[in-house]
């Protein structure tokens, strides 16, 4: 059984914190995919970031706080992709461009006999508040029904090789790249062509995420601080009396 968040009471002060590790919660898209299929070519996919007017610095799927990704879940069969946490930066040098930095990454490859929900353990995958979730490669299924909805998953290809539907994976943790519209060839990536009216897709992928919690030493400092506040208040009352 996973430890859960509890409330610790110390004297007259109620400290809402974690006495053990935080409960991991699922974070991402639905793993139910109807009329689905996998990409034939490996794109770069940023979850929830699609906007036909131009790439966005935000997403409906961005981490609410710092923490750790413990595993990735997706619906699919054979797979070969790298999972990313991306930090949005300043707008790109051109109009309708956006810059991202790679905060964390981990690669996964393998296969299953038939499409199903698969869970793969992640290690050392730390994220910050506001980071976006992304992947580059193939494996997760997406619905092949027409989509194009704002806030669906943005799918990118290499800007220097238009109409290939293929994206070279980002360089790694600490690297920076730009994304843009199909006409922004000065960027690293651009939207794939909307030939099938489904540029904005929704892939069956997400992660289990545990929010960061204070270390025991932090609680000790908090309690010491509260103790000092109590001493100061008590001295003031004595002086007033």
N, C-alpha and C positions, 0 to 999 in steps of 0.2 A: 504494500500500500504506500502511495506517495505521501510524504508529509504535507500538511496544509497550512495555510495562513491562520494564525491565531492572534488573540488579543492578550497582551501581557499587562497586568496591573501591578504597579509598584507604588506602595503607599497610597497617597491620595491622588496620584497622577495616573491617568489611563494612557498608555503608550500603545498605539495601534502599530504593530510591527510584525516581525516574523521570528518565532522562536525556533524554527527549523528552516528547511528550504521551502521556497514558494512552490505552489502547485503549478505544474506546466499546463498551459491552455493552448488549444488549437487556434492558429492565426493564419488566415489566407482564404482562398476560394473554396467553394463547395467541391467535394470529391465525387459528387454524382454528375456523370457526363452522359448525356443522351445524344444519339446520332454523332458520336465522337470519332476522332481519329488523331494520329500523331503527325507532326510535321515531317515532310520528306527531307527538308533541308534544315540545318540548325540556325535558327534566328536568335537574336537577343530579345528577351521578353521581360518587361518591367510590369509587375502586377499592379493593376488599378490606375495606371498613369496615362492612359490613352485620352487624347483630346484632339480632334481633327483640326482645330485651329492652330495647334502647335504644342510641343511637349510641355508638360507641367512639372513644377518642382515638388508637387505634393501628390498624394494618392489616397484613395479610400483604404488602402492596405499599407499603412505605415506604422511602425512600432510606436506604441504610446509612451514607452519608457525604455530605459536601457535594460539590457538583460542578456539572456543566453538562449540560442536555438539548440534544442536537445535532439531533434530529429526532423526529417522532412518526409511528408506524406504526399503521394500523388497517385492518380489513376492512370495506369498504362501497363505496358508489357516490357519490351526491350527498351533500355534507356542508356543515355550517355550525355550527361549534362553537368554543368557547374552551377551551384547555388551561390547567390550574391546578396550581400546587404550593401545598399548604395546610399550615400549621403548626398542630398542635393546641395549644389553650390550656387554660385552666381549665374545669372543668365549667360548664354553663350555670346560670342562676339557678334553674331548676326541676329537678325530678327527671327523670332520663333525658334530659338535654340535654347538648350538647357545643358548645364554642366553637372556631371555626377562624379563622385569619388568612390572607389571600392573600399569598403570598410572591412568586410569579411568575405571569405569564399571557401567552398569545399566542393570537390568533384565526386560524382557517383556514376558507376556504370555497372550493367548487369542485364539480366533478362528474366522473364517469367513465361510460363507455358501459355498463359492466356491473360488478357487485360484484367486487371484487378487493382484494388487499393494496396499500395506498397508503402512500407514504413522503413526508412533507412536512418540509422543512427548518425548524428552529427557530433563533431567534437571540436571544442575550442572556438565555437562560432558565436562571437560576442557582437552585439548590436547596440546602437545608441538611439535615443528618443528621436523620432522623425525619420529614421532610416527607412528606405523602401526595399521591398523584396523583389528579387529578379533571378532569372536563370538564363544560361546560354547553352544551347544544345538541343537534343531531341529526347523524347520519352513521354512527358506528360500529355495526355489527351486534351483536346478542346472540342467544344461543340462546333460542328461544321454548318450550323444554321447561320444565316446572315446576322451580323451583330452591329458593329460600328457605334456602339453606345459609349457616350462619355463616361469615363471611369472604368472601362473594361481594360483588358491587358494590352499594353502597347507593344507592338512587334516590329523590330528593327532589323535592317540589313546593313552591310558595309556601304557607306556612301560612295566609296571609290569604285564599287562594282554594282551599279544599279540594276534592278530587275533580276538579281540572283537569288533573292529570298534567303541569303546566307550571311551570317555575321561571325566574324572572327571573335573569339572570346576576349573580353577585356584583359589587360596586361597583368592584373593581380592586385593584391592589397596595396593601397597607397596610390594606385594609378588614377588618372583623371581622363574622362572622355566627354565628348559633346554629342548630343542627339538633336535631330531637326526634322523638318519636313522633307518631302521627296526632292525638292529643288535645292536643298542646302548641302551641296556637294563638298563644302569646306568642313563639314562636321565629320566625326568618326562614324556615326551611324545615322541612317535616315529611315523613315517609315517604309515598310515594304509596300509595293504597289497594291492598290485596292482592287485587284482584278476580279476577285470573287466576292466583293461586297462584305468582307469579314475581316478588315484590317484590325479593328479592335476586337480581340478575341477574349474568351474567358477560359483559362486552362484549369484543369482539376489538379491543383497543387497548393500546398500550404505547409506550415511548420508547427511543431509544438514549441512553445516559448515560455520561459520562466523569467519573470521580472527580477531585476537586481534587488538584493536586500542588503541592509547594513550588516557589516561584520560585527561579531560580539564585542570587539574593542570599541566600535562606534557606540553601541548601547551603553558601555561602561562610561564613555565620555558624556553621553547624554544624561545618564543618571548623576554623574558627578556635577554636571552643570546645573541640574535641577536641585541638587543638594545645596550648592552654593547660593542659588536663588532663595531657597528656604532660609538659609542662615542670614542673608541680607535682610529679608522681610522680617525675621524674628528680631534682629538687632534694632531695626527701625521702630518696631512696636515697643520695645523696651525703652528706647529713648523718648518716645512720645508719652509713655506712661510716667 
